[in-house]
């Protein structure tokens, strides 16, 4: 079980066993984490359906609502892990059978309408489902606090790398390893590009302040800013802003819209975008969009639209 998964289970057990609330400071001390981590965990537990209640003031603290009891008793480590990471990830990691068993144990103790009426399908439509062979070795390394050595195929070629695994992220069916090279900073590796992967070292320690969710959120924004190397000035009708958000998604786009100016019923926006070819393919789907600058992109968009009109004329 990962460190976070084990901690969430511990928090459920502690809260279930108490008849009076416990303070965040007390819970943090017992788990040897910060209060900030405790509050993050409470949010995760609430999203999982655990009825956590927090009350401020003297006599307040953290407790579970009403007579709710945990269905965790009798579940194995793998069954708990499979529930905490979700169905799609559990299947890729080889825990499909454990997830099915865990669901049966939980449903035998609870009455769930969602279990039969809601299906969560993680990967995108028609996407090839990847199951990298390296996943099982990575899971072993995370559970046993071991290091990893692997060959990684990047744009500059294949290189042998050694790193401390910090966590796994699955995004739209694609798996990413977050790991830290010795003496370096955490980095993101696409698992399907990893080969010749093997365990290294007897035991490794992850950075105390590292939080997987925070790192992933920051890295997505940083990556988005990195690939958007061209600032484009656009005039966009207000009714097409949602089309722009769909065509060029991300926080960078939201920030550009918020910072834009309104002229009549149009928005003038300075939007960082990817190179011309990518920008054209994105903007051509936005009704009424006008490229003010750069001129190169404006001409390329005009040519793409002209070609489309010529091929689809009467």
Secondary structure, DSSP 8 states (H G I E B T S, - for coil): --HHHHHHHHHHHHHHH-SS-B-HHHHHHHHTS-HHHHHHHHHHHHHTT--EEEE-STT-EEEE-TT-----TT--HHHHHHHHH-HHHHHHTT-HHHHHHHHHHHHTT---SHHHH-----S-TT------TTHHHHHHHHHHT-EEEEEEEETTEEEEEEEEEEEEEEETTEEEEEEEETTS-EEEEEGGGEEEEEEESS-----TT--HHHHHHHHHHHHHHHH--EEEEEEEEGGGHHHHHHHS-SHHHHHHHHH-EEETTEEEEEEEE--HHHHHHHHTTSTT-EEEE-HHHHHHHHHHHHHHHHHT--
